[in-house]
């Protein structure tokens, strides 16, 4: 079998994708042939080997951490594999060394994944939770009032605007505030590196083009020993599997907990989802995220000026580009009707919180832009006549 290589603007690796114009990668990405085959091969191997497949599973997890490290610019030893973004947020919220009265800052308009766990931590530990404005214009004031931790997204799910996470980290850390970043709307499409960030979490099923049930958590090395061991399972201990393979005398319950982030992996996880993510990362690392970002930017640069309907506003900003173009429609627009009408014409996108979000990725061809514009104009005429 000839192995097809990924190519920018080509859907060759997505023969099962039904929608002719799929622009919803910020929500859920479709599965490529390599991802489908990786999962199928894993199932077949497990079916034939049973427990004999465990060694291959563990080796795959090690490879996956290495590849995530290449994507995020960090060491594999500083990453934990998780069930998704929520797991990563919760792991820090529940194991951070809180002091009563500490103040946490979230950002208004955030996806609840990066708010709810901090709310629960505030209730449990006697903390104060405050909200920053979406444009972070009150960041300095909040920092001057004292913050222990600031949680934000690298890219807003709602507006598609890229946050200046590097500058936020610089300002926050100068005042003793740690920074947690939800990178699910950035990693895989926007050049992203952990840099000086303290914590980073993300999931596989959006821009990384894997499946749900897998994610990652980065913990900066100098914070790893500070985390509490409130979340701990059998894999959280040092040398956790010796008793299974080295005979009698190794089953002990007093082994110390591991200091590295892998202690937060706790126990069994979805190896199938991890196999899918490894396969999708192979494609993204091959294409390179900077090249993907340039391709998606060109696509949206072509599309944006042609969607200038009366009363509509583009939220896209040159200094805050991401993989998404978000449009705010006029007050009388029914987005449910728009989504359905676009879908009937083969165009799939999302409508988060009253906005229309267009999210192409590397398989989207620049040549499809004229037809996408035509579909938008057809729907505008249709729904305008019905209004």
C-alpha positions in Angstrom: 0.0 0.0 0.0 1.4 3.4 -1.0 1.4 5.7 2.0 0.0 9.1 1.1 1.8 12.1 2.5 -0.1 15.1 3.9 -0.2 18.1 1.6 -1.4 21.6 2.4 -4.8 22.1 0.7 -5.4 18.5 -0.1 -8.2 16.2 1.2 -6.6 13.0 -0.1 -6.2 11.7 3.5 -9.9 12.4 4.2 -11.9 10.3 1.7 -14.7 9.6 4.3 -15.4 13.3 5.0 -18.9 14.0 3.8 -19.1 17.8 3.9 -17.5 19.3 0.8 -16.5 22.4 2.7 -15.5 21.5 6.3 -14.8 24.6 8.3 -15.3 23.4 11.9 -11.8 22.3 13.0 -12.1 24.5 16.1 -14.9 22.3 17.2 -14.2 18.7 16.1 -11.8 17.7 13.4 -12.6 14.7 11.1 -10.3 11.7 11.1 -7.7 11.2 8.4 -6.8 7.8 6.9 -3.6 7.5 9.0 -5.5 8.1 12.2 -8.2 5.5 11.2 -5.6 3.0 10.3 -3.6 3.5 13.5 -6.6 2.9 15.6 -7.6 -0.2 13.5 -4.1 -1.6 13.7 -4.1 -1.1 17.4 -7.4 -2.8 17.9 -6.2 -5.8 15.7 -3.0 -6.0 17.7 -4.8 -5.9 21.0 -7.3 -8.5 19.8 -4.5 -10.9 18.9 -2.1 -10.3 21.7 -4.2 -9.3 24.8 -1.8 -8.7 27.6 1.1 -9.2 25.2 0.2 -5.8 23.7 1.0 -3.9 26.9 4.6 -3.4 26.1 3.7 -1.8 22.8 1.2 0.4 24.5 3.8 1.7 27.0 6.3 2.3 24.2 3.6 4.2 22.2 2.9 6.4 25.2 6.6 7.3 25.5 6.7 8.2 21.8 3.6 10.3 22.2 5.1 12.4 25.0 8.2 12.9 22.8 6.1 14.1 19.9 4.0 16.4 22.1 7.3 17.8 23.4 8.4 18.6 19.8 5.0 20.3 19.2 5.0 22.3 22.4 8.7 23.0 22.7 9.3 21.2 26.0 10.8 18.0 27.4 8.8 14.8 27.3 9.5 14.3 31.0 7.5 17.5 31.8 4.3 16.2 30.2 1.5 14.0 31.4 -1.0 12.3 29.1 -4.5 13.0 30.1 -8.1 12.3 29.1 -8.5 15.8 27.7 -8.2 19.5 28.5 -10.6 19.3 31.4 -8.5 16.7 33.1 -5.4 18.9 32.8 -7.2 22.0 34.3 -8.7 19.9 37.1 -5.3 18.3 37.9 -3.7 21.7 38.6 -6.8 23.2 40.3 -7.0 20.3 42.7 -3.3 19.9 43.3 -2.0 23.4 43.4 -0.5 24.5 46.7 -3.2 26.9 47.6 -3.3 29.2 50.6 -6.5 30.4 52.0 -7.3 33.9 50.6 -5.4 33.4 47.3 -6.9 35.1 44.3 -7.4 33.4 41.0 -8.2 35.3 37.8 -10.1 33.8 34.8 -11.2 35.7 31.6 -14.8 36.7 30.8 -16.0 34.7 27.8 -13.9 31.7 28.5 -15.1 28.2 27.7 -16.3 26.7 31.0 -13.5 24.1 30.9 -11.1 26.8 32.1 -13.5 28.3 34.6 -15.5 25.6 36.4 -12.5 23.8 38.0 -11.2 27.1 39.4 -14.6 27.9 40.8 -14.6 24.5 42.6 -11.0 25.1 43.9 -12.1 28.5 45.2 -15.0 27.0 47.1 -12.9 24.2 48.5 -9.9 26.2 49.6 -11.3 29.6 50.5 -10.0 31.4 47.5 -11.3 34.5 45.7 -12.1 34.2 42.0 -12.1 37.3 39.8 -12.7 37.8 36.1 -10.5 39.8 33.7 -12.1 41.6 30.7 -11.8 39.7 27.4 -9.3 42.2 26.1 -7.2 41.9 29.3 -7.2 45.7 29.6 -7.5 45.4 33.4 -4.6 42.9 33.7 -2.2 45.4 35.3 -4.8 46.5 37.8 -5.7 42.9 38.8 -2.0 42.0 39.1 -1.4 45.1 41.3 -4.2 43.8 43.6 -2.5 40.5 43.9 -3.0 37.2 42.0 -1.7 33.8 42.8 -2.7 32.2 39.5 -4.1 33.5 36.2 -6.0 31.1 33.8 -6.6 32.1 30.2 -6.9 30.5 26.8 -4.2 30.9 24.1 -7.1 31.6 21.6 -10.6 32.4 22.5 -13.1 29.7 21.4 -15.7 32.4 21.0 -14.0 35.3 19.2 -11.1 33.4 17.6 -8.7 36.1 18.9 -5.2 35.0 20.0 -4.2 36.1 23.4 -0.7 37.5 24.1 0.2 34.7 26.4 4.0 35.4 26.4 3.5 39.0 27.5 0.9 37.9 30.1 3.3 35.4 31.5 6.1 38.0 31.7 3.9 40.6 33.5 2.3 38.0 35.8 5.4 36.2 36.9 7.2 39.6 37.6 4.5 39.9 40.3 4.6 36.4 41.7 1.6 35.2 39.7 1.7 31.8 37.9 0.0 31.4 34.5 -2.1 28.5 33.3 -3.0 28.3 29.6 -5.6 26.3 27.8 -4.0 25.7 24.4 -6.7 23.6 22.7 -7.6 26.3 20.3 -4.0 27.0 19.4 -1.8 23.9 19.4 -1.7 22.4 15.9 -2.6 25.5 13.9 -1.0 28.5 15.7 2.8 28.4 16.4 2.8 27.7 20.2 5.6 26.9 22.7 5.3 26.6 26.4 8.2 29.1 26.9 7.9 30.6 30.4 4.3 29.4 31.0 3.8 27.5 34.2 1.1 25.1 33.1 -0.4 24.2 29.7 -3.3 21.8 28.9 -5.0 20.8 25.7 -6.9 18.0 24.0 -6.6 16.0 20.8 -9.9 16.3 18.9 -9.7 19.9 17.5 -6.7 21.3 15.7 -4.5 18.3 16.6 -7.0 16.1 14.6 -7.1 13.2 16.9 -10.1 11.9 18.8 -11.7 12.6 22.2 -10.4 10.9 25.3 -6.7 12.1 25.0 -4.9 15.2 26.0 -1.8 16.6 27.6 -0.7 18.6 30.6 2.6 20.5 30.8 4.0 21.5 34.2 7.0 23.7 34.4 9.9 21.8 36.0 10.4 24.2 39.0 6.7 23.7 40.0 6.5 19.9 39.8 7.6 19.2 43.3 5.3 21.9 44.7 2.1 20.2 43.5 0.1 18.3 46.1 -0.6 14.6 45.7 -4.3 14.9 46.2 -4.8 13.1 42.9 -2.9 9.8 43.1 -3.4 6.3 41.9 -1.3 3.2 41.5 0.8 4.7 38.6 1.5 7.8 40.7 4.2 5.9 42.7 7.8 5.5 41.9 8.5 2.2 40.1 4.8 1.5 40.1 4.8 -1.7 37.9 7.7 -3.6 39.5 5.4 -5.9 41.4 3.9 -7.1 38.2 7.1 -8.3 36.6 9.8 -8.9 39.1 8.5 -11.6 41.4 7.5 -11.6 45.0 8.4 -8.8 47.5 7.8 -5.8 45.4 4.1 -5.2 46.3 4.3 -2.2 48.6 2.0 0.7 49.4 4.6 3.0 50.9 6.4 3.9 47.7 6.8 7.7 47.5 4.8 9.5 44.8 6.7 10.5 41.6 7.5 14.2 41.4 7.1 14.5 37.6 3.8 15.2 35.9 3.3 11.6 35.0 2.2 11.1 38.6 -1.0 12.8 37.5 -1.7 10.1 34.9 -2.9 8.0 37.9 -4.1 4.8 36.2 -5.5 3.3 33.0 -6.2 5.5 30.1 -7.5 5.3 26.5 -4.6 3.8 24.5 -6.9 3.9 21.4 -7.2 7.7 21.7 -3.5 8.0 22.3 -2.7 5.9 19.2 -4.9 8.2 17.2 -3.2 11.3 18.5 0.3 9.9 17.7 -0.8 9.3 14.1 -2.3 12.8 13.7 0.8 14.4 15.3 2.9 12.7 12.7 1.1 14.6 10.0 1.2 17.9 11.8 4.9 17.6 12.6 5.6 16.6 9.0 3.7 19.7 7.6 5.1 22.0 10.4 2.8 24.3 12.4 4.2 27.5 11.0 3.4 26.3 7.4 -0.1 25.3 8.5 -0.6 28.7 10.1 0.5 30.5 6.9 -1.8 28.3 4.8 -4.9 28.9 7.1 -4.1 32.6 7.3 -4.1 32.9 3.5 -7.4 31.0 3.3 -9.0 33.4 5.8 -7.4 36.5 4.2 -9.1 35.5 1.0 -12.5 34.8 2.6 -12.9 37.5 5.2 -13.3 40.6 2.9 -15.9 38.9 0.8 -18.3 38.2 3.8 -19.2 41.9 4.2 -22.9 41.5 4.7 -24.8 44.6 6.0 -24.9 44.6 9.8 -22.3 41.9 10.1 -18.9 42.5 11.9 -15.7 40.5 11.6 -13.9 40.1 15.0 -10.6 39.1 13.3 -7.6 41.3 14.1 -4.2 41.2 12.4 -2.3 41.4 15.7 -4.3 38.5 17.1 -4.7 36.0 14.3 -5.5 32.3 14.9 -7.1 29.6 12.9 -10.6 31.0 13.2 -12.6 33.8 11.7 -15.5 34.8 13.8 -18.3 36.9 12.5 -20.9 38.8 14.6 -24.2 38.9 12.6 -26.8 41.6 12.7 -29.3 41.5 15.6 -32.1 40.0 13.6 -30.0 37.1 12.3 -31.1 33.6 13.3 -27.8 31.7 13.5 -29.6 28.3 13.7 -31.3 29.0 10.4 -27.9 30.1 8.9 -26.2 27.0 10.1 -28.9 24.7 8.8 -28.9 26.5 5.4 -25.2 26.4 5.0 -25.2 22.8 6.0 -27.7 21.9 3.3 -25.2 23.3 0.8 -22.4 21.2 2.2 -20.7 23.8 4.4 -20.0 22.8 8.0 -19.1 25.4 10.6 -20.0 26.4 14.2 -22.0 29.1 16.0 -20.6 29.5 19.5 -22.4 31.9 21.8 -24.1 34.0 19.1 -21.2 34.2 16.7 -20.5 32.4 13.4 -17.1 30.7 13.5 -15.2 29.6 10.4 -12.2 27.3 11.1 -10.3 25.8 8.2 -7.2 23.6 8.6 -4.4 22.3 6.5 -6.7 20.0 4.3 -8.8 23.0 3.1 -7.8 24.2 -0.4 -7.6 27.9 -1.2 -9.4 27.0 -4.4 -12.6 26.3 -2.5 -12.9 29.9 -1.2 -14.9 31.2 -4.2 -17.6 28.5 -3.7 -17.7 29.1 0.1 -18.3 32.8 -0.6 -21.0 31.9 -3.2 -22.7 29.6 -0.6 -22.7 32.4 2.0 -24.2 34.8 -0.5 -26.9 32.3 -1.5 -27.9 31.8 2.1 -27.9 35.5 2.8 -30.3 36.1 -0.2 -32.5 33.2 0.9 -32.8 34.2 4.5 -33.0 37.9 3.7 -36.0 37.3 1.5 -37.7 35.2 4.2 -37.2 37.9 6.9 
